[in-house]
């Protein structure tokens, strides 16, 4: 039997570099949905449209470390 080729899902590593203090409540919710919330927190997530749209709303708080 032939083995099925396993597809590698693209991953993206993000880091929070700014504090959510004195930010809009909506931006804090975006951070929580990305799994962030504290300074210098790093998270590896799947690279898809949802994550990219959240990152586009938080360019002043989150940076992409590696793709």
Secondary structure, DSSP 8 states (H G I E B T S, - for coil): ----------EEEEEE-S--TTS-HHHHHHHHHTT--STT-EEEEE-SHHHHHHHHHTTTTEEEEE-
